[in-house]
Amino acid sequence: MINTHMKISGPVDEALQEGKAVVALESTIITHGMPYPRNVETALAVQAAITERGAIPATTAVLGGKMRVGLSDDEIDALGQAGDTAIKVSRRDLAFTIAHGTVGGTTVAATMMLAAMAGVRVFATGGIGGVHRGASTTFDVSADLQELARTEVVVVCAGPKSILDLGLTLEYLETHGVPVIGFGTDMVPAFYSRESDFHADYRIDDAAGVAAVMAVRRDLGVGGGMLVTNPIPVEYGMERSVIDAAINTAVAEASAQNIIGKGTSPFLLGRIVELTGGTSLDANIQLVLNNARVAADIAIADSKGQVNSSSSGD
């Protein structure tokens, strides 16, 4: 069925029709994650990294009353200039943003939705949302987690954002049947840091191994997503003591200023950039690029598996 509320770009549509590898990308990293013009420079660099790997990038957003899957460079620049005047679009915001023709940057949850609707099976991001620190009283739990439980898209990230309660986030994912894979690691990386105190459910060392699990999950009709946690490259990883100190300060400031809900993550991440003298932003950019390359490799392996499966059935 044709979705009248969705517009897929020509290159993405052609790739999907031909069974080629496509990688979805979110846009809140453009609208709410970084200052202009670095946000646009990063978005274009991430797309280029996917293209160089042999896959097709599909940045998502809501523009002109349409869910968009695949954006032009000019559209990405316009998103970057809109910044946080754009709506931060999650599942609850999608229909409103479309109906009102508002500019919207898609979160992890909304990007998973758009990807699944378009037929894109792999999505690269920096880090996912999760259970916030102090959630036992605030009940602040990201919609990203529920989307992972319900939507059949593989999300490649550097782990849950380190501003979160990592242990409770992993408990939530376990309860909802979302497997957490360590890509080339036994541990779940902690976004800016390569290591944490938590083990991944499974370790897989190459893209073909992830694609094989994807194929079996489809055969079984399991449903829901899969989280692939990919450590930040060694040379860009931050010392846990340094980043933890910045996070603790930022969290305390957010609490003092009563910053809650959608505004929490942008405030914390922005404040951490200030507290680390920009080092955390540099690390963020490098981990996103790294995730994009891994996601492209997984999407290519998955597309080859689909072709081989079709051929064996002839």
N, C-alpha and C positions, 0 to 999 in steps of 0.2 A: 504494500500500500504506500502511495506517495504521501509524504508528510508535508502538508501545505505550509507549515510553520518553519520548515527547515530549508536552508539553501546550502548545498554542497558545492565547493569550488570545482572548476573544470578538472584540474590536475588530480584532485582527490577522488572525484567521481570516476574518472577514467581508470585510476589505479584500483579502485574497489571493483569496478566492472571486470577488470582483467585479472583479479585475484592477486594483485601485487601488495607488497608490504606498506602499510600506512601506520603512522604513529600519531596519536592525538596529543595535543598540548593544551594546557590551561591558559587562561588570560588574566587571572587575578594577580599573577606574578608581574604582569605588565601594568595593570591599573592600580594595584594596592601594594605591590611587593618591593618596588624599587623606584627611585626618582628618575624623572625624564632628564636627559635622553638615554641614560644607561639602561633603563628598562627596555627600550626599543632595540638598542644595540644587542642586549642579551637575547631577546626574543629572536632576532634575526640570526644571531650566531648559533642558537639552539636549532633553528630550522636548517641552517647550513650543515650542522654536524650530522643531522639525520639524513639529509640529501647525500652528503659525502659517503655515508655508510651504505647507501643504495636503497633507502626507503623514502617514502613521501611524507612530509610533515603536514599535519592538519591542526592548526591552531583554532581553537573554538572561542566563540563569544556570542553575545546577543547584540545585533545591530539592525536598525531599521525595522524592528518588529519581526525579525527572523532569527532562528537559531542558526548560527553560521559554523560550518565545518570546513576550515580552510580559508585563510585570509590573505589578501595582497599585502605587500610591504606598506603601501599607503594606509591601508586599514589598520595595520599594526601600529603605525606611527600615530594615527588618530586616537587609538586606544591609549597609547602612552601619554599623549598630551591631555587626554581626559582625566587620567589619574584617578584619584579617589572621588571625583565627582560622578564616576560611573557607579552603578549598583554592583555590589558584590553578590553575584547570583549563585545561590544554591538551589536545591530542589524546590523549596517553598517559594522562591522568588521568580522561578522561571516563567510561569504563566503571566504574572503581573508585568514583568519586564517586556515580554512579547506584546501583550495587549496594549501597553502604553507606549510602545516604540522607544523605550529607554535604552541607552547604552549600558551594557552589562559585561563585566568581566566574570568569566566562569570559574568557580572554585573546583576543587577536586571532584566533589559530588556531582556538580552540574556537568562537568566535562565528561565524567563517566557516563552520565545519561545521554549526552549528545553523541558520544562515541558509539555507544550501544545502538542507538537509534539509526545511526549512519552505517553501522556494520564494521566499525573499527574495533579491533580486539585488544590493542596494546596502547598504553598511555604512559607518557613520561612526565614526571613532575619533580619538584625539589624534595618536599616532605609532605606527608599527609597530616591533616588535623586529627585530633584524638580527644582523650579525656584530659581536661585541664587540671592543673594543680589546684587543690581545694574544691574539686568537683563534688565532694561529699556534702558540701553546703551550698554550692552554687548550681550544681547539676549542669555544669557547662561541659557538654560533650558534643564534639563536632559531628555534623551530618555526614561527613566523609566516611565515618565508620559504618553507619547504617547502609550507605550506598555500596560500600564494599561487600556487605552481606547480601545485597539483593541484585546487583548489576554485574553481568558477566563480562568484565573487562580486567585485564591484567595491568596493575599499576606498578611502575618501576619508580622507586624513590630512594632517598638516602636514609630512610627510616622515618618514624614520626618526628615532627618538629621537636627540637630539644627543649622548647618552652613547656612541653606537656609532661604529664605523669606517664612515663613510658610503661611502667609495670601495669597500671590500670588500663592503658590503651591496649596492650597486648592481651590482657584478660578479656576485654570486651571483644576483641577480634576472635579469640579462641571460643568464647561462648556462642558467637554467631557463625562459627564454622569457616572463618576466613584463614586459609593457610598463609603463614609468614615464612618466606623463603629467604635465606641468606645467600646472596649471589657471591660465591667464592669466599664465603665466611661462615663460621659457626654462630657468630653473634649477630644480634640486631644492631646495626650502626645507629648512632645517636645524632644524626644529621651533621652537625659540624665536626663531630668526632667519629672516628672509625669504629670505636668500641663502646660497649655499654655493659651493664651487669646482667643482661638478658640474652638467652640463647634463642636462635631462630627455631622454628618447628622443623625445618629441613634445610639442608645445604645442597645447592646445585651450582656447579662450577662453570657451566656454559649455556649459551642460548638454546642450543638444541635440546638440552635437558629440560628447560622450562617449557619449550614448545611441546615436548612429548607429554608433559603433565597437562598442559592446556588441552591437547587432543583427547586424552583419556577423560578429563572432566566433561568435555562436550559429549563424548560417547555415553557417559554415565548420566548425563542430564543433571549434574549436581547443582548447577546454577551458582550465582554469586561470583564475586571476584577473587583475585589472588594478589597478594602483596609481595613484590620482589624488592628486597632491601639491598641496596648496592652501596658499599662504603665509599665515602669521599676519597679521591686519590691521596696517597700518602703525603705527597708534597704540599697538599692544601689543607690537610686535617689540622684542627686546632686542639691545643691541650685542654683536657677536660676541666682542669682546675680553673683555667682562664675563662672559658666560656660559661662554666657553671656559676662563677662569681658574677658575671655580667647578667646572666639569666635571673639569678636570685635578686639582684638589685632591681631589674626591670619589673619582675613580678611584684615586688614590694611596692614599687611606685604605682603600678596599675591598680593594686588593691587600695592604696591610699587615695587615688583619684577616682575610685569607683568605676573603672573602665571594665565593662562586661560585654558579653555577646560578641557580635560580629567585629567590633572594634578591638577586641583583645589581641588577636594575633598580629594585625598590622602595627599596633602600638608597641607590643613587645619586641617584634623583629626590628622595627625602626630604632627603638631605644637601644637594643643590643648593638646595632651598627654604630651608634654614637659612642657607646661605652667601650667598644673594641677598636675605636679609631678607624672604622671602615674594614677591618680585617674580616669580620663575619660576612660582609657583603661580598667581598672577593671570594671567600670560601663558598658562599651560596651559589654564585655564578658558576664556579668550577664543578660543583657537585651536580648542578642541573645539566651542564654539558655532558658530564660523565654518564648521567642517567639516560640522557637522550641517545647516546651511542649504544648503550646496552639495550635500550628499548627497541632501537632500530634493528639490532642483531636478532632479538627475539622475534620481532614481527617478520623479518625475512625468513627465519627458521620455521616459523609457523606457516607462512605462505607456501614455502617449499613442501612442508608436510601435507598441506591441503592439496597441492598439485599432485604429489605422489599418491595420496589416498584416492584421488579422482582417477588417476591413471590405472591404479591397481584394480579399480572397480569396473573398468571397461571390458 
